[in-house]
Amino acid sequence: MASEGVRKPLNLRDPVGRVRFVGMLEGLSFLILLFIAMPLKYLADQPMAVRVTGMAHGVLFLLFLFVIFQAWGNKALTTKQSALAFLASLVPFGPFLIDRRLAESATQSGDSVD
């Protein structure tokens, strides 16, 4: 099949699509915090970088937990998938690594891109 390697675009109406989207934002904010803001704080004496980026990351992390819980409550994600998404958010690059698995889950549950 020619379209097997191509992922569907994110559908923000779908609970799993929201988990994937917020996960990408949260994962990106974590990487910015670790690899840009922290070096700026300690190597360039710019503590404001961590303050601003850390606050944004904290808000996105809480939003990610909320959309995971919402998707689990709507039975769009299993308990195992929800736990995996949560654990992935705790490690750098984690949300990016589980995105394919979540995308497959959304596709199997009849995700439409209306």
C-alpha positions in Angstrom: 0.0 0.0 0.0 1.5 3.4 -1.0 0.2 5.4 1.9 1.5 3.1 4.7 4.4 5.3 5.5 2.4 8.5 5.5 0.7 9.6 8.7 -2.6 11.3 8.7 -2.7 14.9 9.8 -3.6 15.6 13.4 -7.4 15.8 14.0 -7.9 18.0 17.0 -11.5 16.9 17.3 -10.3 13.4 18.1 -9.1 12.9 21.8 -6.1 11.0 20.5 -5.3 13.7 18.1 -5.3 16.2 20.9 -3.0 14.0 23.0 -0.6 13.8 20.0 -0.7 17.6 19.4 -0.3 18.7 23.0 2.4 15.9 23.4 4.4 17.5 20.5 4.1 20.9 22.1 5.0 19.6 25.6 7.9 17.6 24.2 9.3 20.6 22.3 9.0 22.8 25.3 10.9 20.2 27.4 13.7 20.1 24.8 13.9 23.9 24.7 14.1 24.0 28.4 16.8 21.4 28.6 19.0 22.3 25.6 18.5 26.1 25.3 17.2 27.6 28.5 19.3 25.6 30.9 22.6 26.3 29.1 21.6 30.0 28.9 21.0 30.1 32.6 24.3 28.4 33.6 26.7 29.4 30.8 25.4 32.9 30.0 24.0 33.9 33.4 20.5 34.3 31.9 18.1 32.8 34.6 15.1 34.4 33.0 15.3 31.9 30.1 14.5 29.1 32.5 11.8 31.1 34.3 9.9 31.8 31.1 10.5 28.4 29.4 9.9 26.5 32.6 6.6 28.2 33.2 5.5 27.4 29.6 6.6 23.8 29.9 4.8 23.4 33.2 1.5 24.7 31.8 1.9 22.4 28.7 2.7 19.4 31.0 -0.5 20.0 33.0 -2.4 20.4 29.7 -0.9 17.2 28.5 -2.0 15.3 31.6 -5.5 16.8 31.2 -5.8 15.6 27.5 -4.5 12.2 28.4 -7.0 11.9 31.2 -9.7 13.1 28.9 -8.8 10.6 26.2 -8.7 7.8 28.7 -12.1 8.8 30.1 -13.6 8.8 26.6 -12.1 5.3 26.1 -10.0 6.6 23.2 -6.9 5.4 25.0 -6.5 2.3 27.1 -5.0 2.5 30.6 -1.7 1.1 29.2 -1.6 3.7 26.4 -2.4 6.5 28.9 0.4 5.4 31.2 2.8 5.1 28.3 2.0 8.6 27.2 2.5 9.9 30.8 5.8 8.1 31.2 7.0 9.3 27.8 6.4 12.9 28.9 9.0 12.5 31.6 11.9 11.8 29.3 13.4 13.9 26.6 12.1 13.0 23.1 9.5 10.7 24.7 6.4 12.3 23.2 8.0 12.1 19.8 8.9 8.4 20.2 5.3 7.4 21.2 3.6 9.5 18.5 3.6 6.8 15.9 2.0 4.3 18.4 -0.7 6.9 19.2 -1.3 7.7 15.5 -1.8 4.0 14.9 -4.3 3.9 17.8 -6.2 6.8 16.3 -6.3 5.1 12.9 -7.5 1.8 14.3 -10.3 3.6 16.2 -11.7 5.1 13.0 -10.0 8.5 13.2 -11.5 10.7 10.4 -10.1 14.0 9.1 -13.4 15.7 8.4 
